[in-house]
Amino acid sequence: MARTGTRNPLVIAALALTVGAAGAAGWGGWQRYEAAHDEAASFAQTRDDALAAGEQAVQNMNTLDHRALEEGLDSWEQSTTGDLRRQLVEGRDAFARQIAEAKTVSTATVLAGAVTELDQRSGRAGVMVALRVTVKAPKGEPAVKESRLLGSLTKTSEGWKLSALGQAPVGSTAG
């Protein structure tokens, strides 16, 4: 004869654990969905992508070895777009001659970088990059210079590319 009115505590515990696990899985899935569709996360990822591309492009534009001139100039062209790229392509031969004659090796190291503006809709961004550039000539000691550069980036089908580059103004804001 079967008992009525008594419940097995193991069945109750297993049921409670099953309900708890299902609830936790549902909550975790919902949190993951929200994170994947969060505009702030998307904006942050775009900002990080633009900064990484901007830092790399500025570093590329300040690194050139006369012994690997074609590869270096190719890197410049691959890092740029628009008028900046057009200027590099048009002046490539003259610049290559100058560097080959000077026999210099320029190496840039990014010290810091920041996105100064970002417009996802238009595919435009601005970066400021602090660099240390070392230029070695065949004779004499290497010259080391630290500078801050402002770059404009344009989003292309290949990713962010440098569309303008110039010196950042240096001065005091104290009044």
MITOR-846103 format. One record per residue (C-alpha): residue number from 0; chain; residue in one letter; x negated, y, z. Coordinates in steps of 0.1 Angstrom, whole numbers, plus 5000, padded with zeros to 4 digits. Each point is the difference from the previous one (the first is absolute). Layout:
% MITOR-846103
<node num="NUM" chaine="A" residu="A" u="X" v="Y" w="Z"/>
...
//
This chain:
% MITOR-846103
<node num="0" chaine="A" residu="M" u="5000" v="5000" w="5000"/>
<node num="1" chaine="A" residu="A" u="4986" v="5033" w="4989"/>
<node num="2" chaine="A" residu="R" u="4996" v="5029" w="5024"/>
<node num="3" chaine="A" residu="T" u="5020" v="5031" w="4994"/>
<node num="4" chaine="A" residu="G" u="4992" v="5034" w="5013"/>
<node num="5" chaine="A" residu="T" u="4962" v="4995" w="5004"/>
<node num="6" chaine="A" residu="R" u="4975" v="5015" w="4976"/>
<node num="7" chaine="A" residu="N" u="4965" v="4988" w="4991"/>
<node num="8" chaine="A" residu="P" u="4975" v="5027" w="5011"/>
<node num="9" chaine="A" residu="L" u="4976" v="4990" w="4972"/>
<node num="10" chaine="A" residu="V" u="5026" v="5006" w="4973"/>
<node num="11" chaine="A" residu="I" u="5009" v="5034" w="5015"/>
<node num="12" chaine="A" residu="A" u="4962" v="5010" w="5001"/>
<node num="13" chaine="A" residu="A" u="4995" v="4988" w="4964"/>
<node num="14" chaine="A" residu="L" u="5030" v="5020" w="4988"/>
<node num="15" chaine="A" residu="A" u="4988" v="5031" w="5019"/>
<node num="16" chaine="A" residu="L" u="4965" v="4997" w="4985"/>
<node num="17" chaine="A" residu="T" u="5015" v="4995" w="4965"/>
<node num="18" chaine="A" residu="V" u="5022" v="5031" w="5003"/>
<node num="19" chaine="A" residu="G" u="4971" v="5020" w="5014"/>
<node num="20" chaine="A" residu="A" u="4976" v="4989" w="4972"/>
<node num="21" chaine="A" residu="A" u="5026" v="5008" w="4973"/>
<node num="22" chaine="A" residu="G" u="5006" v="5035" w="5015"/>
<node num="23" chaine="A" residu="A" u="4962" v="5007" w="5002"/>
<node num="24" chaine="A" residu="A" u="4995" v="4988" w="4964"/>
<node num="25" chaine="A" residu="G" u="5029" v="5022" w="4988"/>
<node num="26" chaine="A" residu="W" u="4987" v="5030" w="5019"/>
<node num="27" chaine="A" residu="G" u="4964" v="4994" w="4986"/>
<node num="28" chaine="A" residu="G" u="5013" v="4997" w="4965"/>
<node num="29" chaine="A" residu="W" u="5020" v="5032" w="5003"/>
<node num="30" chaine="A" residu="Q" u="4970" v="5019" w="5014"/>
<node num="31" chaine="A" residu="R" u="4979" v="4987" w="4971"/>
<node num="32" chaine="A" residu="Y" u="5026" v="5011" w="4975"/>
<node num="33" chaine="A" residu="E" u="5002" v="5035" w="5015"/>
<node num="34" chaine="A" residu="A" u="4962" v="5004" w="5000"/>
<node num="35" chaine="A" residu="A" u="4998" v="4989" w="4964"/>
<node num="36" chaine="A" residu="H" u="5026" v="5025" w="4990"/>
<node num="37" chaine="A" residu="D" u="4988" v="5029" w="5022"/>
<node num="38" chaine="A" residu="E" u="4993" v="5032" w="4981"/>
<node num="39" chaine="A" residu="A" u="4975" v="5011" w="5026"/>
<node num="40" chaine="A" residu="A" u="4980" v="4968" w="4995"/>
<node num="41" chaine="A" residu="S" u="5002" v="5004" w="4962"/>
<node num="42" chaine="A" residu="F" u="4987" v="5036" w="5003"/>
<node num="43" chaine="A" residu="A" u="4972" v="4990" w="5023"/>
<node num="44" chaine="A" residu="Q" u="4989" v="4972" w="4976"/>
<node num="45" chaine="A" residu="T" u="5001" v="5025" w="4971"/>
<node num="46" chaine="A" residu="R" u="4979" v="5025" w="5020"/>
<node num="47" chaine="A" residu="D" u="4975" v="4973" w="5009"/>
<node num="48" chaine="A" residu="D" u="4997" v="4988" w="4964"/>
<node num="49" chaine="A" residu="A" u="4995" v="5036" w="4988"/>
<node num="50" chaine="A" residu="L" u="4974" v="5007" w="5026"/>
<node num="51" chaine="A" residu="A" u="4980" v="4968" w="4992"/>
<node num="52" chaine="A" residu="A" u="5001" v="5007" w="4963"/>
<node num="53" chaine="A" residu="G" u="4991" v="5037" w="5005"/>
<node num="54" chaine="A" residu="E" u="4970" v="4992" w="5023"/>
<node num="55" chaine="A" residu="Q" u="4988" v="4974" w="4975"/>
<node num="56" chaine="A" residu="A" u="5004" v="5023" w="4970"/>
<node num="57" chaine="A" residu="V" u="4982" v="5029" w="5017"/>
<node num="58" chaine="A" residu="Q" u="4972" v="4976" w="5011"/>
<node num="59" chaine="A" residu="N" u="4998" v="4987" w="4964"/>
<node num="60" chaine="A" residu="M" u="4998" v="5035" w="4986"/>
<node num="61" chaine="A" residu="N" u="4970" v="5007" w="5022"/>
<node num="62" chaine="A" residu="T" u="4981" v="4968" w="4995"/>
<node num="63" chaine="A" residu="L" u="4978" v="4996" w="4969"/>
<node num="64" chaine="A" residu="D" u="4968" v="4981" w="4993"/>
<node num="65" chaine="A" residu="H" u="4980" v="5008" w="4968"/>
<node num="66" chaine="A" residu="R" u="4991" v="4963" w="4998"/>
<node num="67" chaine="A" residu="A" u="5036" v="4989" w="4997"/>
<node num="68" chaine="A" residu="L" u="5013" v="5031" w="4983"/>
<node num="69" chaine="A" residu="E" u="5027" v="4985" w="4978"/>
<node num="70" chaine="A" residu="E" u="5016" v="4981" w="5029"/>
<node num="71" chaine="A" residu="G" u="5000" v="5031" w="5021"/>
<node num="72" chaine="A" residu="L" u="5016" v="5021" w="4973"/>
<node num="73" chaine="A" residu="D" u="5025" v="4973" w="4994"/>
<node num="74" chaine="A" residu="S" u="5009" v="5000" w="5037"/>
<node num="75" chaine="A" residu="W" u="5005" v="5038" w="4997"/>
<node num="76" chaine="A" residu="E" u="5024" v="4996" w="4971"/>
<node num="77" chaine="A" residu="Q" u="5019" v="4971" w="5017"/>
<node num="78" chaine="A" residu="S" u="5005" v="5021" w="5032"/>
<node num="79" chaine="A" residu="T" u="5015" v="5030" w="4982"/>
<node num="80" chaine="A" residu="T" u="5030" v="5010" w="4978"/>
<node num="81" chaine="A" residu="G" u="5013" v="5030" w="4982"/>
<node num="82" chaine="A" residu="D" u="4978" v="5031" w="4993"/>
<node num="83" chaine="A" residu="L" u="4972" v="4988" w="5023"/>
<node num="84" chaine="A" residu="R" u="4997" v="4968" w="4981"/>
<node num="85" chaine="A" residu="R" u="5001" v="5018" w="4967"/>
<node num="86" chaine="A" residu="Q" u="4972" v="5023" w="5011"/>
<node num="87" chaine="A" residu="L" u="4979" v="4971" w="5011"/>
<node num="88" chaine="A" residu="V" u="5005" v="4981" w="4968"/>
<node num="89" chaine="A" residu="E" u="4992" v="5031" w="4978"/>
<node num="90" chaine="A" residu="G" u="4968" v="5008" w="5020"/>
<node num="91" chaine="A" residu="R" u="4988" v="4965" w="5006"/>
<node num="92" chaine="A" residu="D" u="4972" v="4999" w="4974"/>
<node num="93" chaine="A" residu="A" u="4985" v="5034" w="5011"/>
<node num="94" chaine="A" residu="F" u="5002" v="4990" w="5037"/>
<node num="95" chaine="A" residu="A" u="4985" v="4966" w="4994"/>
<node num="96" chaine="A" residu="R" u="4970" v="5017" w="4983"/>
<node num="97" chaine="A" residu="Q" u="4995" v="5024" w="5030"/>
<node num="98" chaine="A" residu="I" u="5001" v="4972" w="5025"/>
<node num="99" chaine="A" residu="A" u="4977" v="4977" w="4980"/>
<node num="100" chaine="A" residu="E" u="4975" v="5028" w="4997"/>
<node num="101" chaine="A" residu="A" u="5002" v="5010" w="5037"/>
<node num="102" chaine="A" residu="K" u="4998" v="4963" w="5010"/>
<node num="103" chaine="A" residu="T" u="5021" v="5006" w="5032"/>
<node num="104" chaine="A" residu="V" u="5019" v="4976" w="5022"/>
<node num="105" chaine="A" residu="S" u="5030" v="5015" w="5019"/>
<node num="106" chaine="A" residu="T" u="5017" v="4980" w="5027"/>
<node num="107" chaine="A" residu="A" u="5031" v="5012" w="5018"/>
<node num="108" chaine="A" residu="T" u="5014" v="4988" w="5033"/>
<node num="109" chaine="A" residu="V" u="5035" v="5010" w="5011"/>
<node num="110" chaine="A" residu="L" u="4998" v="5014" w="5036"/>
<node num="111" chaine="A" residu="A" u="5038" v="5007" w="5004"/>
<node num="112" chaine="A" residu="G" u="5030" v="5006" w="4979"/>
<node num="113" chaine="A" residu="A" u="5036" v="5012" w="5003"/>
<node num="114" chaine="A" residu="V" u="5031" v="5003" w="4979"/>
<node num="115" chaine="A" residu="T" u="5009" v="5037" w="4999"/>
<node num="116" chaine="A" residu="E" u="5032" v="4996" w="4980"/>
<node num="117" chaine="A" residu="L" u="5021" v="4972" w="4986"/>
<node num="118" chaine="A" residu="D" u="5029" v="5002" w="4976"/>
<node num="119" chaine="A" residu="Q" u="5012" v="4964" w="4993"/>
<node num="120" chaine="A" residu="R" u="5026" v="5011" w="4975"/>
<node num="121" chaine="A" residu="S" u="4977" v="5019" w="4977"/>
<node num="122" chaine="A" residu="G" u="4971" v="4976" w="5006"/>
<node num="123" chaine="A" residu="R" u="4976" v="5028" w="5012"/>
<node num="124" chaine="A" residu="A" u="4978" v="5001" w="5031"/>
<node num="125" chaine="A" residu="G" u="4972" v="5021" w="5014"/>
<node num="126" chaine="A" residu="V" u="4970" v="4988" w="5020"/>
<node num="127" chaine="A" residu="M" u="4971" v="5016" w="5018"/>
<node num="128" chaine="A" residu="V" u="4969" v="4978" w="5002"/>
<node num="129" chaine="A" residu="A" u="4968" v="5007" w="5020"/>
<node num="130" chaine="A" residu="L" u="4969" v="4985" w="4984"/>
<node num="131" chaine="A" residu="R" u="4964" v="4995" w="5005"/>
<node num="132" chaine="A" residu="V" u="4982" v="5000" w="4967"/>
<node num="133" chaine="A" residu="T" u="4963" v="4989" w="4997"/>
<node num="134" chaine="A" residu="V" u="4982" v="5009" w="4968"/>
<node num="135" chaine="A" residu="K" u="4967" v="4984" w="4993"/>
<node num="136" chaine="A" residu="A" u="4977" v="5013" w="4972"/>
<node num="137" chaine="A" residu="P" u="4969" v="4983" w="4987"/>
<node num="138" chaine="A" residu="K" u="4978" v="5024" w="5021"/>
<node num="139" chaine="A" residu="G" u="5006" v="5015" w="5034"/>
<node num="140" chaine="A" residu="E" u="5022" v="4992" w="5029"/>
<node num="141" chaine="A" residu="P" u="5036" v="4991" w="4996"/>
<node num="142" chaine="A" residu="A" u="5024" v="5029" w="5003"/>
<node num="143" chaine="A" residu="V" u="5030" v="4995" w="5024"/>
<node num="144" chaine="A" residu="K" u="5030" v="5022" w="4999"/>
<node num="145" chaine="A" residu="E" u="5033" v="4997" w="5018"/>
<node num="146" chaine="A" residu="S" u="5031" v="5016" w="4984"/>
<node num="147" chaine="A" residu="R" u="5037" v="5000" w="5001"/>
<node num="148" chaine="A" residu="L" u="5019" v="4995" w="4967"/>
<node num="149" chaine="A" residu="L" u="5037" v="5005" w="4991"/>
<node num="150" chaine="A" residu="G" u="5014" v="4976" w="4975"/>
<node num="151" chaine="A" residu="S" u="5034" v="4998" w="4983"/>
<node num="152" chaine="A" residu="L" u="5013" v="4966" w="4992"/>
<node num="153" chaine="A" residu="T" u="5025" v="4988" w="4975"/>
<node num="154" chaine="A" residu="K" u="5018" v="4967" w="5002"/>
<node num="155" chaine="A" residu="T" u="4995" v="4980" w="4967"/>
<node num="156" chaine="A" residu="S" u="5010" v="4965" w="4989"/>
<node num="157" chaine="A" residu="E" u="4966" v="4989" w="5013"/>
<node num="158" chaine="A" residu="G" u="5003" v="5017" w="5034"/>
<node num="159" chaine="A" residu="W" u="4989" v="5033" w="5014"/>
<node num="160" chaine="A" residu="K" u="4974" v="5019" w="4979"/>
<node num="161" chaine="A" residu="L" u="4981" v="5032" w="5006"/>
<node num="162" chaine="A" residu="S" u="5014" v="5028" w="4978"/>
<node num="163" chaine="A" residu="A" u="4980" v="5030" w="5015"/>
<node num="164" chaine="A" residu="L" u="4970" v="5003" w="5023"/>
<node num="165" chaine="A" residu="G" u="4984" v="5031" w="5016"/>
<node num="166" chaine="A" residu="Q" u="4982" v="5013" w="5030"/>
<node num="167" chaine="A" residu="A" u="5021" v="5007" w="5031"/>
<node num="168" chaine="A" residu="P" u="4997" v="5036" w="5012"/>
<node num="169" chaine="A" residu="V" u="4977" v="5004" w="5029"/>
<node num="170" chaine="A" residu="G" u="5005" v="5028" w="5024"/>
<node num="171" chaine="A" residu="S" u="5012" v="5011" w="5034"/>
<node num="172" chaine="A" residu="T" u="5037" v="5002" w="5009"/>
<node num="173" chaine="A" residu="A" u="4992" v="5020" w="5031"/>
<node num="174" chaine="A" residu="G" u="5015" v="5034" w="4998"/>
//
